[in-house]
């Protein structure tokens, strides 16, 4: 939570953090959005240790800036025209502007840099600024940075938003199930009431409408992958393909409120009408692994243990896993989950190889998503819920949706 | 255009370009999207001078990777597990992975870095990599970088997309005008047919539906700002406010196809029912400035000249402008336009201060958007079209929508 930031700055001996919120990145800057409460504006957040965070903002955007609750400083406090006259080289003018900001605001010492930016201009300005301000040491934290660590533990207000998007996402999935149930079999193909094949494109259009009706959007798209596509974890599915009975369908949906906010992430695997014994067995193994993990979740436990246990569980049922085989194309080939919040994949992992020391802590929100992939057999299965570790150390499943493979049709 | 990249690399003595496309940034990475044709995938584009661009991609995303037309290299060509065992420190493992990629692909010499990334991890990896690969000089181009210069000039396929989004955006604006015309006056307030006040929130909901119906989205929101809000260029408008007769309403809309693609950007200023002589005069001055610029556009001309001319035109009509007054709160307070394409604001400017040497070139697509802002008088006016400089040096207006201040109501 935000109140952890000063403690983390002290622990890591960081005197100030600078969070860049340049133009052109929309809502893809979760570190910046975490501070500005999703307001759409251009600016820079600067926080010195032990002091409230400041926002340098355009005077044109003072209305949005006032909504952030941060200490506000108009960017016109420093005279760009005068700087431009003194420094005809535009890079040098940009460096001088930033130098004046840091000097006037007393930014010095070890300064961490954060936020989503353009690599080229960032590297050019930071390199030049380091030469001109030798008393500042600019730092990039590789991962598990201060802001990620604060964002890992969600507060009550964040949970309200996470629960809401979870319920709405489940409602969209239910609409899809109902739509599929409205079809009927013609041979092995599912057809609409007017006898035309029901395609993945039809389903995707429905998903788009149902998301929009609930104020949600899917900036990373939606996976609705059938048969051998279901055997590739990131194949999004072929819109021209008709729905087929008996095929595995991996339906992975990860929306957020339109324009930005907290994500939900859930996956169900379906088979229309019936499932072959082979598919049913794979499904039961994944569901068994899922329940094994969910039943065993404990606050304070290392995440790596759950990844290892999942490999052990699935190896015991005859599947190759990334725990013992690498590279690996078939079987259990990925990690068990990830943190989720203002970004779909946050910096909290159930690692396949190196243990970073991630532990389940109160406030953490993360996915659990075991899967088995057999593209050579034309099938794949993944099941995924979003889970919250409550302040009391118990767990709340934010994905209230049943886990049933077969969607029966008339 | 893409074929300019090798020439620019030669001119700038750059041996290779590396375009980062990390996870978590969705469609907010236009430099990367320019190469991968909007495919949603994680990866890195590497192009050596005189050679085709390569895409390093996850094997799970080979379907999307195949759609890009790039030379494909699976990221599993380098063994992450072995690297993890050799380099227990995760930063060092990331650096070693990247070192192997660059070594094996022959990336050496002066290497430009591009793409939208997280500041912290980028700085950490790039600094460490520079130490471990002293034969590579990593460069950040501050602005007008190679890819921006290529993106500046659009080809026929890009123009088709730009025209399409322009026509659809105009259709949405027409729906809003029709909606306002469906209201009637109750005193100075516009009311719906059921006698409730028509609010900005009502208009915004309509805009959302009409954009969605045309497959568009507005990742940066939409400006619909009335009265004194219209006097702040970036105020988005108060959803709870009822529409008032006679007030200036700045309606600035800048959507793109859902999930990514080419933007359109247009602004109209409206007054419902009537306009005061004061508002009409300001409107006529802005419209006059707009027509003066559009009539005078010439291929090869420096963009700075149009910004200067606009200041001269508006000063002659009694307005303060950023050309002679700084800082400035009222009058003509911003620059005349910007490049537009895969990003809303591209790296092509009509500069207020420093002239970077931008000139109007065939293939350029840009906005022209003069405005006058008088928050103290409760009004503002902006008019904006998106313009294309055709290969023959003539101009095409991509915003086919009339410019009329007053929306008459019954």
Interface residues (C-beta under 8 A of the other chain):
Chain A: X20 X23 X24 X25 X26 X27 X28 X29 X30 X31 X40 X41 X58 X59 X60 X61 X62 X63 X64 X76 X79 X80 X81 X84 X85 X88 X90 X91 X93 X94 X112 X113 X114 X115 X116 X117 X118 X119 X120 X121 X122 X123 X124 X125 X126 X127 X138 X139 X140 X141 X142 X143 X145 X208 X212 X217 X219 X220 X221 X229 X232 X233 X234 X235 X236 X258 X259 X326 X327 X329 X343 X344 X345 X353 X354 X356
Chain B: X20 X23 X24 X25 X26 X27 X28 X29 X30 X31 X40 X41 X58 X59 X60 X61 X62 X63 X64 X76 X79 X80 X81 X84 X85 X88 X90 X91 X93 X94 X112 X113 X114 X115 X116 X117 X118 X119 X120 X121 X122 X123 X124 X125 X126 X127 X138 X139 X140 X141 X142 X143 X145 X208 X212 X217 X218 X219 X220 X221 X229 X232 X233 X234 X235 X236 X258 X259 X326 X327 X329 X334 X343 X344 X345 X353 X354 X356
